[in-house]
């Protein structure tokens, strides 16, 4: 079979990245997919168990900040497309340790852009028409009040070291189009959820704690609002932008599912009560909810206006929040061994043996 596209997926062992790699191999068997991941705490090779033998899949353990390795990889694999997920992404961690966010999210993105520029804009480039897709977040826009939505023209107003580092990388990507003519596109998405999400994030954390009888922590009054996007919907949108998007354009990707954090948590609890019955205590799982001290600079509300990508590319989310939570809970219930390996850290021993 001919290879029609040679795509580098950075951070492909992470939550969204691994779902994206699986989607590509299922829907685009004529593409060569190279998964590049440093295998930090959030990179889990178990997320991609079962696909290692696919002849069109390859894995490279490397740091996106390693310029020499990135440049050699672009040449050796004849990379003509990049989907750049690799990032430090947890707001709480950015507050206590911002240096890693600056290094990975800004310096790492710069290093990839340089590798792409040196390869694709060289006169010797004979591959397909290239494209660099940078995956970003709605958090670059700051916080909304009770009304309004983020559009592609909303000014950036990042409030945390994480969102500031992503805003910086967004600007770098745009600058490489305007300065060098590098073919780039940017996506800014809302909160993702679904299979393989690391349990520092709200939905898998609440699932695990609900199953083990631990407190369910909610910041502040629980009324912070996020737009929730099922991960497969997001991955399908990225393919549309990669293949049909306009160079230099940013596309907002949202789920049309605004929910308060408290609604999300009670929804998971009630779904588990319905599927498994009440715990031995006889009390509903929502009784485990515990309000904790708010985090610094907590943005009150995010909401994505995804009408532009629908108008331009015909994409819109397929999965409602209620259906997505049902799918997600079912996946976690069916994959409790995966959950346990992440909670106890044994997933790291899996790749330490392979890459020691």
N, C-alpha and C positions, 0 to 999 in steps of 0.2 A: 504493500500500500504506500502511495506517495505521502510525504509529509508536507502538509499545506501551511503549517505555522509552527514556529519553534519558540515556545513561550517560557520565560523565566518567571516563576512565582516565588516571590520572597516571603518568608514567614509561612511557608506552606504546611508546617506542622502545628500551627496555631489553630485557634477555633475557626475563624472565618476562612483562613487559608486552606485548611484541610478539607472543609466542605467545598471550597472552590476547586481544589485539585480533583476531588472525587467527581464533581459535576463535569469538569472538562473531559476526564477519561471516559465517562459514560456517554456524553453527548457529542464529543468531538474526537473520535478514535483516530482521525487522521492528523492530529496535532501531536507534536513532541512536547512533553511537559517536564521541565526541570524544576524541581522543588529545592529551593535554597533556604536553609534554616540553621541558625546558630545553636539551636536546642538549649535555649535558656529555660527557666522554670516553666514558661508557658508553651514551649515547643514540645510536643509529645508525638513520638513516632508511632505510638499505639493508635493515634487518630487515623493512621493510614494503613493499618494492618490489612492485608489481603490484596493490596495493589502492587506490592513490590515486584512481582513477576511480570507486570505489564511491560511489553517491549517498548512502549512509547513513553515510559516513565523513568525518570532518573532522579536520584537524591544527592545533594551536595551539602555537607556540613561545613559551613563557613560563616564568617562575619561580614555583613554588608559594608563595614568600614574598612575592610581589607582591599585596598585599591588594586593591588597586583592580581589577587585572585579574581576579583570582579572582571577586570579587563581580559584576563586569560579565559575566563568562562564565556564571555560574550563571543570571543573568537572561536574557541574550540567547539562550542555548541551551535555556532551561527545563530545566536539569539536574535530574533526579529521582533519580539514583543516582550514587554515587562508588565506584570501586574504586581505592584509593590504594596504588600500588606505589612511587611516586617516593621514592627514598632513596639516601643514600650507604651502600654495603653491604659494603665490603671491609675485613675486620678489620685487615689489615696497614696499610692507609692510615689507619685510625682511630687507630692507635698513633702514627704519625709526624705526622699532621695532624688532630687531633680537632675543630678549630673548624668545619670544613665539615659534620661529622656533627651537631653541635649545631644549626647553622643550618638545614640541610635537614630533618633527621629530627624535630626538636622544633618549631622555629619554623615550618617549612613545614606540618607537620601542624596546628598551632594555627591558622595562617592559613586553611587549607581548612575546618577545623571552624567557624571564625567565618563564613566565606562561606556555609556550609551552614546554620548557625543563623539568620543574618540573612534568608536566602531562604526556607527551609522553614517556619520558625516564625512568619513574618509572616502576618497575617490575610489578606493579599492572595494568598497562595499557592493556586493553582488546579490544580496539576499532579497527577501520580500520587502515591500514597503513597511518600514518599522513603526512601532507605536509604544509609548511609555505611558502606562496608566497608573496614576498615583491615588491610592485609596486613603481618604481622609475622613474627617468627622464633622458632625454638625456643631461640635463644641467650639470650633474656631469662631463661631458667630457670637458667642457670649450667651446672655440670658434674656429670655422674653418675659413680658408681663403676662397678664391673664388673657390677652388677645394677641393676634398677629402670628405670622409664621416666617421661618427663614426661607428666603429665595436665593438664587444664585448671585443676586446683586446686593445682598445684605452685607454691610461693612463688617470686617473682622473685629472682634472685641474679646479675645481670649482671656479667661479668668484664672487659669491654673497653669502650673509649669507644663503639664501634659498638653493642654489645648494651645498654649503659646508655642510649644515645639512643633505641633502639627501645623499651626498657622504659618510658622517660619518655613517649614518644608513645602507647604502649598505655594508660597511666594517664590521659593527657589525653583520649583517646577515650572511655574509660569514664566519666570525670568529666562529659563533655558529655551523656551519657545521664542520669546521676543528678541533675545540676544543672539542665539545661535541657530534658530530655526528648527530646534529639536521637536519632533512630532509628539506632543504630550496631550493628555486629557486628565482631568481630576474628577473624582467622585467624593461627595461629602454625604455620609450616611447617618441615619439615626441609630438608636440602640438596637443591636442585634441580639437574638437569642435562638436557641436550638441545640442540636446535638454537638457534643465535644467541647462545650464551653467550660473554661477553667473556673473552679468554684470560688474564686475571689469575687466574681461578678454576682449580681443580685439573684438572678433566677436559679442558677445551680447551687448557690450558697443556701438559699431558702429551701430548695429541694432536699439537700443533704441534712440540714439541721432539722427539718420537719420529720425526716425519716429516723433520726437518731434522738429525738426528744430534746434537742438543744434550743436555746433561745433564738428567736428570729429577729435580728437587729434591724431597726429602721431608723434612719437619720431624722432628727428633728421631729416635725409633726407628721411625717409620712405623706405630705401633700405635694412633694416635688413631682413635676410632670415630665414624662419622657414619651417620645414617639417610638413604638416598638416595631421592629422589622424582623420577620422570620428569615433566618440566615440563607435558606435556599432562594427565596425571593431576591435577596441582595446579590447572591452569586449570579443569578440569571440576569440581573440588571447590569452587572459588571461586564458580562459577555456582550451585551448589547452595546454598551459604551465602547468597549474595546474594538468591536468590529464595525460599528456604524457611527460612532461619535465624531464630532467635528474637532479638529486639532485646535488646542488652546481653550476649549470650552470646559467649564465645570458643570457637573450635573448633580443635583440634590436627589438622593435616594431615600425615600421614607416609606413607612408602612401604613400611614393613615390610621394609626392606632395610638392616640394619646391616652395615657393612663397615669394616674397617681401611683407612686410606689406602693402605697397601702393597698390599692386595688390589685396590683400585681401579686403581692404577697398573699393576700386573702384568697385570690383566685387559685394559686398553687395549693394552698392548704385545703381548700374546699374540693379541688380535683382529687387530691390524695385521699381525703376522707371518703369521697364517693367511690373511688376505685379500690381502696384497701380496707375501708371501714375505719372506725375510730381507733386510736392507739389504746394500749392496755389501761392507760389512765382513765379512759372513758370520756376524756375532754377533747373537743375539737382542736385540731392543730393550730388554728388561728389564735388560740389562747396562749400560744408560745411567743406571740409578738412582744418585743421589748423595744421601747423607744430609747435611743442612745444619743449622746451629745452630737450635734451637727458638725460636719467637717468644715474647715475654713473655706470661704469663698464658694460655697455650694450654690450653683446656678439653679434658679427656681423652676424654670420651665424651658424645654426645647420643643419645637414643633417644626417639621419639615413640610414645605410646600413642594410636592413632587410633580406638579403639573407640567413643568418644562420638559422633563424626560419623557413623559407620556405624549406630549404634543410632538416632540422631535423624533423620538425613537420608538414610540408605541408601547413602552413598558409601563406596567402598573403592578402593584403587589397582588398576589393571588390569595394569600393566606391571612385570614382574619386573626386577631389576637386570641380569640377563644379557641379556634381550631389549632393555632400554633402552640398554645400552651398544652392542649391535649396531646399533640404530636410529641412535644418536648418531654412532658412527664412520662409518656409511654416509652420514649427512647431511654430515659434515665432508669426507669424501672426495669427495662430489659437489659440494661448494660451496667448493672451495679458493680460488677467486677472492675470495669473501667473507672467508675467513680471511686471505688476503694483504693485503686492503684494511684490515683491522683491525690487523694486525701492523705494517704500514708507515705507518698513520695516514691513508691516502688517503681513507678513508670520511668523514673530517671535511671534506675539501675539497668533497665532494659536497654537503653541506648549507651550507657556507660560501658557495658560489655562489648557492644558493637563498635564503639569509637574510642576505646581506651588505648 
